Amino acid sequence: MSTPTETAPTIGRIVHYKLSGHDVSMIDLESMQSFGGQGVIRSPAKLGDVLPAIITRTYEGSGTAVNLQVFLDGNHSYWATSRSQGTDHGQWSWPPRA
């Protein structure tokens, strides 16, 4: 049986994503542009926050690079493109087994 770290990413899998400083800036900008900030209800996004994300696209031959829809704590989400697997800011990882 393979472990999650050996599993290839596939569309629809839930992963953890660690926000980078650029991500936080883009999330804040998108929130302000959405109806002037009205209608977007969420907790503040901070550098290093680890959030759930779903894999929306994989790239054949690219190893672990994927596109993600990151679920923010509220009614807003963030599209993170071409992100690799790892533990640094701006990277995704498999959730630990419970």
Secondary structure as UniProt FT lines:
FT   HELIX           4..6
FT   TURN            11..12
FT   STRAND          14..18
FT   HELIX           21..33
FT   HELIX           35..37
FT   TURN            38..39
FT   TURN            47..48
FT   STRAND          50..58
FT   TURN            60..61
FT   TURN            63..64
FT   STRAND          66..71
FT   STRAND          77..83
FT   TURN            89..90
FT   STRAND          92..93
//
